[in-house]
């Protein structure tokens, strides 16, 4: 387990930051941040975007209520969550 803010989370849960219900708002936010949204390449791609040669991919593994993201792209989801006033995906 790892302490993140006030939330205790496992490595797996640190990658599952984005709730399904926030996916459309996240897409809109990404576009506003200069990311170019592109079609997914497989059945598990829920969100795929590109900016400055970097790819952001959120995967839908059809388990649970959250999409998983690449470990090196967690900070992008955290920036989005900060605009919503959330910590660890839960309202304060």
C-alpha positions as MATLAB code, in Angstrom:
seq = 'XXXXXXXXXXXXXXXXXXXXXXXXXXXXXXXXXXXXXXXXXXXXXXXXXXXXXXXXXXXXXXXXXXXXXXXXXXXXXXXXXXXXXXXXXXXX';
ca = [
       0.000    0.000    0.000;
       1.008    3.579   -0.616;
      -0.259    6.689    1.127;
      -1.417    9.311   -1.337;
      -2.717   12.419    0.355;
      -5.178   11.041    2.867;
      -6.016    7.967    0.806;
      -4.336    4.622    1.179;
      -4.203    2.970   -2.231;
      -2.562   -0.009   -3.888;
      -0.411    0.271   -7.001;
      -3.338   -1.013   -9.087;
      -5.694    1.634   -7.725;
      -3.231    4.444   -8.415;
      -3.656    3.643  -12.099;
      -7.468    3.532  -11.848;
      -8.064    7.210  -11.186;
     -10.670    8.121  -13.772;
     -14.273    7.138  -13.073;
     -16.322    6.066  -16.076;
     -18.883    8.799  -15.420;
     -16.129   11.423  -15.812;
     -14.828   10.113  -19.153;
     -16.711   12.589  -21.374;
     -15.803   15.570  -19.173;
     -12.190   14.357  -19.228;
     -12.214   14.200  -23.045;
     -13.483   17.789  -23.152;
     -10.830   18.861  -20.642;
      -8.073   17.129  -22.651;
      -9.134   18.951  -25.831;
      -9.081   22.238  -23.937;
      -5.535   21.458  -22.795;
      -4.380   21.022  -26.395;
      -4.615   17.240  -26.702;
      -5.864   15.845  -30.012;
      -8.395   13.072  -29.447;
      -8.102   10.094  -31.779;
     -10.064    6.894  -32.240;
      -9.088    3.937  -30.093;
      -7.059    1.112  -31.599;
      -8.572   -1.817  -29.769;
     -11.482   -2.993  -27.723;
      -9.847   -1.834  -24.483;
      -8.998    1.742  -25.549;
     -11.529    4.060  -23.907;
      -9.690    7.343  -24.503;
      -6.728    7.974  -26.771;
      -5.142   11.397  -27.264;
      -1.874   12.859  -28.511;
       0.033   16.034  -27.641;
       3.631   17.033  -28.357;
       4.502   13.511  -29.494;
       3.150   11.898  -26.315;
       0.218    9.525  -26.160;
      -2.382    9.378  -23.408;
      -4.401    6.177  -23.312;
      -7.093    5.220  -20.824;
      -8.095    1.580  -20.893;
     -11.464    0.047  -20.146;
     -10.853   -3.457  -18.932;
     -14.585   -3.919  -18.311;
     -13.973   -4.343  -14.588;
     -15.124   -1.932  -11.942;
     -16.147    1.692  -12.273;
     -12.778    3.179  -13.248;
     -10.629    3.345  -16.346;
      -6.935    2.575  -15.966;
      -4.193    4.829  -17.301;
      -0.534    4.467  -18.102;
       1.618    4.956  -15.005;
       3.549    7.834  -16.571;
       0.280    9.657  -17.439;
      -1.344    9.585  -13.993;
      -0.399   13.221  -13.457;
      -2.700   14.278  -16.319;
      -5.707   12.636  -14.698;
      -4.709   14.167  -11.347;
      -4.656   17.636  -12.966;
      -8.177   17.026  -14.265;
      -9.340   15.802  -10.864;
      -7.858   18.920   -9.254;
     -10.057   21.095  -11.491;
     -13.049   19.172  -10.172;
     -11.934   19.630   -6.560;
     -11.425   15.923   -5.967;
      -8.757   14.020   -4.065;
      -8.229   10.348   -4.825;
     -11.390   10.486   -6.915;
     -13.662   11.405   -3.983;
     -15.124   14.799   -3.161;
     -13.604   16.459   -0.122;
];
